[in-house]
Amino acid sequence: MKTTLETIKCSLKANVNIMEKLRYLVLCLIILLGNTLNSFSQNHRKTSVNIGLVYPVSTNGRHAALDTNVFSFNALIGVSAAEKGLSFAGISNIIHRNTYGVQFAGFSNHIGGKAKGTQFAGFINTYGDDSRSALAGFSNISKGNSGIQLAGFLNWTARNVSAVQAAGFLNKAADVKGAQISGFINIAKKVKGVQLAGFINVADSSDYPIGIINIVKDGEKSVAFTTDQNLTAMATFRSGGRVLYGIIGAGHNFKNKDAIYALEAGFGAYFFQSQHFRLHAELTASSLQNFKKGNYFKSTMQLFPAWRISNHLEIFAGPSFNLISTNTREGKALQKHYLYTWDSDNSTLHGMFFGYTGGLAFNF
C-alpha cells in the first residue's frame, strides 16, 4: 500500500511539473508573438498591415494613427493615417488622410482627405473629395464627388458632383455634371444632366428636371387653366427648365353630380420652340373623386401646339389619347365613344379613346 501511495505522489508531481512547463511555454509564445508584432509595426511605420480589436489594441499599437496600411482588419474601430488597400472594421474606419482602396464598415467610414476608391458603410460615409463610389445605408457626406453616391436617405456634397447621386430622400450638391436621383427632393445650383425626383427639384439652372414641382431659377413657371371634352376644368401649375417640366393641378368636373373633384399630376416637354410658337408634349395621370367610394382614373398623352401672345401669356389646344379605369356609373357614362373597351370582372370598365384639351397659361 505504501508503495502505491508513493507512486501516486510521484505521478502527481510529474503532472504538476508538466503543467508548469506548458504554462511557461505558452507565456513565452505570447511574449515572442508580441515582440514580433511590435517589431513588425516599428519596422514598417510607413506602410504596414494592421490587425486589431480597437485602437490602440492592434499590431500598430498607439502609433496606428501615423501609419499607411496596405491591409487593415479591426474587429471594432480602426485608426490610420492612410489606406492603400482593403480596410475592414466591424464598427468604423477612421482615416486621417487619403484612401486608394476599399473600405468596409458595419457603421461608418470617415476619411479626412481624398477617397480614391470605394466605401461601403452600414450607416454613413464621410470624406473629403473625389470618391469613385460611396454606398451607405443612410447617408454620404463629402466636400466633392466624382463618382457614384448611393444612400438610403441622404447624399450631401458641399462642392461639385460629376457623376451620380442617388438617395431615398434627398440629394444636395453645388454644380452637377451627371444625375441626381431621389425619392423626394434634389437640390443643386447649375445642373448639366438630369434631376429626377419623386416630388421636387430645386436648381439655379436645370434643363432636364423630372419632378412634379421644379423650382428652377432661370427656368419657367406657369399657371394654366384648361378644359377637356368631358368638361373637366383644371387649374394647373407647370414648372421646370427650358426642356422638361412638371405638372400638378386640381379642378372640377361639370358633367358629374357625385365625383366632381379632379386631381392631376404629370410631366411635359417643350419642342420646336420659337419666339411665338412651341409644342407641348405631356403625360399625365388624373382622377375624379367624391372622396367616399368609387374610382375614376385616367392616363393621358397629349400634344398642344401653343401660341405665345406675349412673354407672359399663351393659348394652346390639341388632341389627347386616353386610357381610363372606372367602377362608377358616372365614370362609365362620362365618355360616349371609345376606341376599345374591356370589362374583366363586370364591375370595372377599362377603355381607350381620343379626346382634346385646350386652355391658356400665364407664365412667370
C-alpha positions in Angstrom: 0.0 0.0 0.0 2.8 2.4 0.9 4.5 1.7 -2.5 1.3 2.5 -4.3 0.9 5.8 -2.4 4.4 6.9 -3.2 3.8 6.0 -6.9 0.7 8.2 -7.0 2.6 11.2 -5.3 5.4 10.9 -7.8 2.9 10.9 -10.7 1.1 14.0 -9.4 4.4 15.8 -9.0 5.3 14.9 -12.6 1.9 16.2 -13.8 2.4 19.4 -11.9 5.8 19.9 -13.5 4.3 19.2 -16.9 1.5 21.8 -16.4 4.0 24.4 -15.1 6.2 23.8 -18.2 3.2 24.2 -20.5 2.2 27.4 -18.9 5.7 28.7 -19.1 5.8 27.7 -22.8 2.5 29.5 -23.6 3.7 32.6 -21.8 6.9 32.6 -23.8 5.0 32.2 -27.1 2.7 35.2 -26.1 5.8 37.4 -25.3 7.5 36.3 -28.5 4.4 37.0 -30.7 4.0 40.4 -29.0 7.6 41.3 -29.6 7.4 40.1 -33.2 4.3 42.1 -34.0 5.7 45.2 -32.3 9.0 44.8 -34.2 6.9 44.4 -37.5 4.9 47.5 -36.6 8.0 49.6 -35.8 10.0 48.4 -38.9 7.0 49.2 -41.2 6.0 52.6 -39.8 5.5 54.0 -43.3 3.5 51.1 -44.9 2.2 48.2 -42.9 -0.5 45.6 -42.2 -2.7 46.4 -39.2 -4.8 43.8 -37.4 -6.5 44.7 -34.1 -9.5 44.9 -31.9 -10.0 48.6 -31.4 -7.5 51.5 -31.4 -4.8 51.2 -29.9 -5.1 47.5 -29.4 -3.7 46.4 -32.7 -0.4 45.4 -34.3 0.4 49.0 -35.0 -0.4 50.0 -31.4 -0.6 53.6 -30.3 1.2 54.7 -33.5 -1.6 53.4 -35.8 -2.8 56.9 -36.5 0.6 57.6 -38.1 0.7 54.6 -40.4 -0.2 54.0 -44.0 -1.6 50.5 -44.4 -1.9 48.1 -47.4 -4.4 46.0 -45.4 -6.3 46.7 -42.2 -8.7 44.5 -40.2 -10.2 45.7 -37.0 -12.9 43.9 -35.1 -14.4 47.2 -33.9 -12.7 50.5 -34.8 -9.6 51.1 -36.8 -7.5 54.3 -37.0 -4.8 55.1 -39.6 -3.1 57.9 -41.5 -3.9 56.5 -44.9 -5.0 53.3 -46.6 -3.7 51.8 -49.9 -5.8 48.6 -50.0 -8.6 46.9 -48.2 -9.6 48.1 -44.8 -12.4 46.5 -42.7 -13.9 47.5 -39.4 -16.8 46.0 -37.5 -17.9 49.5 -36.5 -15.9 52.2 -38.0 -12.8 53.1 -40.1 -11.2 56.4 -39.2 -8.6 57.5 -41.8 -7.0 60.9 -41.4 -5.7 61.4 -44.9 -6.3 59.7 -48.3 -7.5 56.2 -49.3 -6.8 54.3 -52.5 -8.7 51.1 -51.9 -11.9 49.7 -50.5 -13.3 50.4 -47.0 -15.9 48.2 -45.4 -17.5 49.3 -42.1 -20.5 48.0 -40.2 -21.5 51.5 -39.2 -19.3 54.3 -40.7 -16.2 55.3 -42.7 -14.6 58.7 -42.0 -11.9 59.8 -44.5 -10.2 63.2 -43.9 -8.7 63.6 -47.3 -9.5 62.2 -50.8 -11.2 58.9 -51.2 -9.9 57.4 -54.5 -11.7 54.1 -54.0 -15.0 52.7 -52.8 -16.6 53.0 -49.4 -19.3 50.7 -48.0 -20.9 51.6 -44.7 -24.0 50.3 -42.9 -24.9 53.9 -41.9 -22.7 56.8 -43.1 -19.6 57.7 -45.2 -17.9 61.0 -44.7 -14.9 62.0 -46.9 -13.1 65.0 -48.3 -13.3 64.6 -52.1 -13.1 62.6 -55.3 -14.7 59.3 -54.4 -15.2 56.7 -57.1 -18.2 55.3 -55.3 -19.7 55.6 -51.8 -22.6 53.4 -50.6 -24.2 53.9 -47.3 -27.4 52.6 -45.6 -28.3 56.2 -44.5 -26.0 59.0 -45.7 -22.9 60.1 -47.7 -21.4 63.4 -46.8 -18.5 64.9 -48.7 -16.8 68.1 -49.9 -16.9 67.0 -53.6 -17.6 63.8 -55.6 -16.6 62.5 -59.0 -18.2 59.1 -58.7 -21.4 57.4 -57.5 -23.1 58.2 -54.3 -25.8 55.8 -53.2 -27.6 56.3 -49.9 -30.8 55.1 -48.3 -31.7 58.6 -47.2 -29.3 61.5 -47.9 -26.4 62.5 -50.1 -24.8 65.9 -49.2 -21.9 67.3 -51.1 -20.6 70.8 -50.4 -19.0 71.3 -53.8 -19.5 69.8 -57.2 -20.7 66.3 -58.3 -19.6 64.9 -61.7 -21.3 61.6 -61.7 -24.4 60.3 -60.0 -26.2 61.0 -56.6 -29.0 58.6 -55.7 -30.8 58.8 -52.4 -34.0 57.6 -50.9 -35.0 61.1 -49.8 -32.6 64.0 -50.6 -29.6 64.9 -52.7 -27.7 68.2 -52.2 -24.8 69.5 -54.2 -23.3 72.6 -55.8 -22.9 72.1 -59.6 -23.8 68.8 -61.0 -22.5 67.2 -64.2 -24.4 63.9 -64.3 -27.6 63.0 -62.5 -29.4 63.4 -59.2 -32.0 60.8 -58.4 -34.0 60.9 -55.2 -37.3 59.7 -53.8 -38.4 63.2 -52.7 -36.1 66.2 -53.4 -32.9 67.2 -55.3 -31.1 70.5 -54.6 -28.3 71.9 -56.8 -27.0 75.1 -58.4 -26.0 74.5 -62.1 -27.1 71.1 -63.4 -25.7 69.7 -66.7 -27.6 66.5 -66.7 -30.8 65.1 -65.2 -32.6 65.7 -62.0 -35.1 63.0 -61.2 -37.2 63.4 -58.0 -40.3 61.8 -56.7 -41.7 65.2 -55.9 -39.4 68.4 -56.2 -36.3 69.6 -57.8 -34.5 72.9 -56.9 -31.7 74.4 -59.0 -30.4 77.7 -60.4 -30.3 76.2 -63.9 -31.5 72.7 -64.9 -32.9 72.0 -68.4 -34.0 68.4 -67.6 -35.7 68.3 -64.2 -38.1 65.4 -63.9 -40.4 66.0 -60.9 -43.9 67.1 -60.1 -42.6 70.5 -58.9 -39.4 72.0 -60.3 -38.1 75.3 -58.9 -35.5 76.4 -61.4 -34.2 80.0 -61.1 -33.7 80.5 -64.9 -36.4 78.1 -65.9 -40.1 78.7 -66.4 -43.2 78.5 -64.2 -46.8 79.0 -65.3 -50.4 78.7 -64.1 -52.7 77.2 -66.7 -56.5 76.9 -66.9 -57.7 74.0 -69.1 -60.8 72.1 -70.1 -61.3 68.8 -72.0 -64.1 67.0 -73.9 -65.7 65.8 -70.7 -65.9 69.3 -69.2 -63.2 68.7 -66.6 -61.8 72.2 -65.8 -58.4 72.2 -64.3 -56.1 74.8 -62.7 -52.5 73.5 -63.0 -49.1 74.6 -62.0 -46.3 73.9 -64.6 -42.7 74.3 -63.6 -39.3 73.3 -65.0 -36.4 74.1 -67.2 -36.1 75.0 -70.8 -37.0 71.5 -72.0 -38.7 69.4 -69.3 -41.3 70.5 -66.7 -43.7 69.0 -64.1 -47.5 69.4 -63.7 -49.7 69.4 -60.7 -53.3 70.6 -60.5 -56.8 70.4 -59.3 -60.2 71.2 -60.7 -63.9 70.4 -61.1 -66.0 68.2 -63.5 -69.2 69.9 -64.7 -70.9 66.8 -66.0 -70.9 64.6 -62.9 -73.1 65.2 -59.9 -71.2 63.0 -57.5 -67.5 62.6 -58.4 -66.8 66.2 -59.2 -63.4 66.8 -57.7 -60.4 66.5 -60.2 -56.7 65.9 -59.4 -53.9 65.8 -61.9 -50.1 65.3 -62.0 -47.6 64.6 -64.7 -44.6 65.6 -66.8 -44.1 67.5 -70.0 -41.6 68.7 -72.6 -41.2 71.6 -75.0 -40.4 71.1 -78.7 -39.9 73.3 -81.7 -39.6 76.5 -79.7 -39.5 79.9 -81.4 -40.5 83.4 -80.4 -44.2 82.9 -80.9 -44.7 79.1 -81.2 -43.9 75.9 -79.4 -45.2 72.4 -79.0 -46.1 70.8 -75.6 -46.0 67.0 -75.2 -47.4 65.8 -71.9 -48.0 62.6 -70.0 -50.5 63.0 -67.1 -52.5 60.9 -64.6 -55.8 62.2 -63.3 -58.7 61.2 -61.1 -62.3 62.2 -60.5 -63.3 61.7 -56.8 -66.0 62.2 -54.3 -63.6 61.0 -51.6 -66.2 58.4 -50.4 -66.4 55.5 -52.8 -65.8 54.5 -56.4 -62.9 55.3 -58.6 -62.2 57.0 -61.9 -58.6 57.1 -63.1 -57.3 58.4 -66.4 -53.9 58.3 -68.0 -53.4 60.8 -70.9 -50.8 61.5 -73.6 -51.5 64.9 -75.2 -49.9 67.3 -77.7 -50.5 71.1 -77.5 -49.5 73.5 -80.2 -49.1 76.7 -78.3 -49.1 80.3 -79.5 -47.3 82.9 -77.3 -49.3 86.1 -77.3 -46.7 87.7 -75.1 -43.9 86.8 -72.8 -46.4 86.0 -70.1 -49.4 84.7 -71.9 -50.0 81.8 -74.3 -53.0 79.8 -75.6 -52.9 76.2 -76.6 -55.2 73.3 -77.7 -54.6 69.9 -79.1 -55.5 66.2 -79.2 -55.2 63.6 -76.5 -55.1 59.8 -76.2 -56.6 58.4 -73.0 -56.9 55.2 -71.0 -59.5 55.0 -68.2 -60.4 52.7 -65.4 -63.6 53.2 -63.5 -66.1 51.3 -61.4 -68.7 54.0 -61.0 -71.9 54.6 -63.0 -71.0 58.3 -63.6 -67.5 57.3 -64.8 -68.8 54.8 -67.3 -71.3 57.3 -68.7 -68.8 60.2 -68.9 -67.4 59.1 -72.2 -69.7 58.1 -75.1 -67.4 56.9 -77.8 -64.4 54.5 -77.1 -61.9 53.0 -79.5 -61.9 49.9 -77.4 -63.3 48.7 -74.0 -62.9 45.7 -71.9 -64.5 44.7 -68.6 -62.7 41.9 -66.8 -65.0 41.4 -63.9 -68.2 43.1 -65.0 -67.8 45.9 -62.5 -64.7 47.9 -63.7 -64.7 49.4 -67.1 -61.3 49.8 -68.9 -61.3 51.8 -72.1 -59.3 53.9 -74.5 -60.4 56.9 -76.5 -59.3 60.1 -78.3 -60.1 63.5 -76.8 -58.9 67.1 -76.8 -57.8 69.7 -74.3 -57.4 73.5 -74.6 -56.6 76.4 -72.4 -54.4 79.4 -71.6 -51.3 79.8 -69.4 -49.8 82.7 -67.6 -46.0 82.4 -67.5 -43.8 84.0 -64.8 
